[in-house]
Amino acid sequence: MELDSATLENGLIVLGELLADRGLYYEIVGIGGRSLLLLSQIDRSTKDLDIVALVKEKQFVTAEPLPKELLQAAEEVGNALELGTGWLNNGPTSLLNLGLPPGFMERMHTRYYKGLTIHLADRLDQIGFKLFASVDQGRQSKHFADLVTLKPSAEELEKAKTWCISHDVSKIFETEINSAIESLNALS
């Protein structure tokens, strides 16, 4: 199911209440389209909330696998509110192994939902993630469309490029990054 901002916000409220009722507390770090939606940076529906990490003792830890109790509560909320299965997606947690952008933790935006705290990646970091995904999935992808919507500045794109090429040092990848940036600049 595609979710808009209000539906997503309601899902997080209900999930946080359910976790609190069960005496559970989790901190998650969200990136991607839903994260941008929650920050009012884009206005499109999305299918899932991408989780890049959990936070334990003020440290990022892998979200693979998601804790069983969190996953169960999310599935219950997903079924009750018709959010679909897997509306919390831990697929992007592999980015944690590669390294998040410098200063990521200090730039996060935090929201509290009783038994759930969600830290949302800042716009600058999202630009980096979207640029990386745009090279991987192409200019027809939702990631490139999100970049167009975000209208990143030349400085933001340069910072994003620096982070992206630290994860793939091949000359081909850098050429593709430069091409994507040229395409973005041509659209602005």
RALINUR-V166987 format. One record per pair of residues at least 12 apart in sequence whose C-alpha atoms are under 7 Angstrom apart, sorted by the first residue. I is the first residue (numbers start at 1). J is the second residue. Records with the same first field share a line. If there is no record, write none. Layout:
I: J ; J
//
This chain:
1: 47 ; 83 ; 84
2: 45 ; 46 ; 47
3: 45 ; 46 ; 47
4: 44 ; 45 ; 46
5: 37 ; 38
11: 77
12: 113
13: 113
14: 77
15: 73 ; 74 ; 77
16: 113 ; 114 ; 115 ; 116
17: 113 ; 114 ; 115
18: 73
19: 73 ; 115
20: 114 ; 115
24: 115
25: 115 ; 116
26: 115 ; 116 ; 117
27: 54 ; 55 ; 116 ; 117 ; 118
28: 51 ; 53 ; 54 ; 55 ; 117 ; 118 ; 119
29: 51 ; 52 ; 53 ; 54 ; 118 ; 119 ; 120
30: 49 ; 50 ; 51 ; 52 ; 118 ; 119 ; 120 ; 121
31: 50 ; 51 ; 52 ; 120 ; 121 ; 126
32: 50 ; 126
33: 46
34: 46 ; 48 ; 49
35: 49 ; 120
41: 150
42: 149
47: 87
48: 87 ; 88 ; 89
49: 87 ; 88 ; 89
50: 88 ; 89 ; 90 ; 91 ; 92
51: 63 ; 88 ; 89 ; 90 ; 92 ; 93
52: 90 ; 92 ; 93 ; 95 ; 96
53: 93 ; 96
62: 93 ; 96
63: 90 ; 93
64: 90 ; 93
98: 167
101: 125 ; 163
104: 125
107: 122
108: 120 ; 121 ; 122
109: 121 ; 122
124: 156
127: 147 ; 160
128: 160 ; 161 ; 163 ; 164
130: 143 ; 144 ; 147
132: 164
135: 176 ; 177 ; 180
148: 184
161: 177
//
